[in-house]
Amino acid sequence: MSGKKYILYCDGACRGNPGPASIGAVIYLEGVDEPVLEISKTIGTATNNQAEYRSLIEGLKGLQRYEGHHEVRMDSELVVRQILGQYKVKNEGLKPLFLEAREIFQGMKCTIKHVPREQNREADRLANEALDNSSHRTN
């Protein structure tokens, strides 16, 4: 089982910045088209970058269920570069999220890389689906 590779795609979305926000994450076993786990949920009010970090955190927590070497792919260059230590985290609202994500990430056999938005469509769809579904609810 430890020879398997799992790939996590994650994305955050918000309508307004800050505004209603959501996350999407999807995990695939490398070489298999069907996902092993999907996450799609609203997270309340957040900035876009906070939503990106929350998607990474939730995705990493999901990824911890699977043994092996993992790869995270995100279209947020800011988050990827901050996790890799290439950019400093200057925004106070992001620091706790960065620290949480970094702690989980460092405890795993995992790499992270930036991918173009078009390669992250499924996670984006899941994040937007959560927002769309929540906006149609009536109380």
PyMOL commands that set and color helices and strands:
alter all, ss='L'
color gray80, all
select helices_A, chain A and resi 48-63+77-83+95-106+117-135
alter helices_A, ss='H'
color red, helices_A
select strands_A, chain A and resi 5-14+19-29+37-46+69-74+110-114
alter strands_A, ss='S'
color yellow, strands_A
deselect
rebuild
show_as cartoon
